[in-house]
Amino acid sequence: MFENIRKQLEEREQQIVTRIQNIDADKTKEDGPLNADSEEQVVELENIEVLDGLDEMSREELADIRAALDKIADGSYGTCTDCNESIPIKRLEALPNAIRCIQCEEKSEQAG
């Protein structure tokens, strides 16, 4: 039933794995000693912060995608984690790693 969504998630998973590998490679380049020029040091430190942020976001998305793929495999995909109702297919097609229906997601966001 969710074959197209599974394929979409697997493609996105591979893109993110590649992105993480590229970030790791870039971070390795940045691991050397800082430049002697203080202005260059600022730029290098900012680059490291950006790479760390991208890495964290990518790993979080990868975890969400893998959780969705696990749910497809065990048959629990498409069920809202809060109300246990079915998540509309249009929402899943738009956001394949959604874990809540729109109403529960809005409540969760309002709760903070």
Secondary structure, 3 states (H helix, E strand, C coil): CCHHHHHHHHHHHHHHHHHHHHHHHHHHHHCCCCCCCHHHHHHHHHHHHHHHHHHHHHHHHHHHHHHHHHHHHHCCCCECCCCCCECCHHHHHHCCCCCCCHHHHHHHHHHC
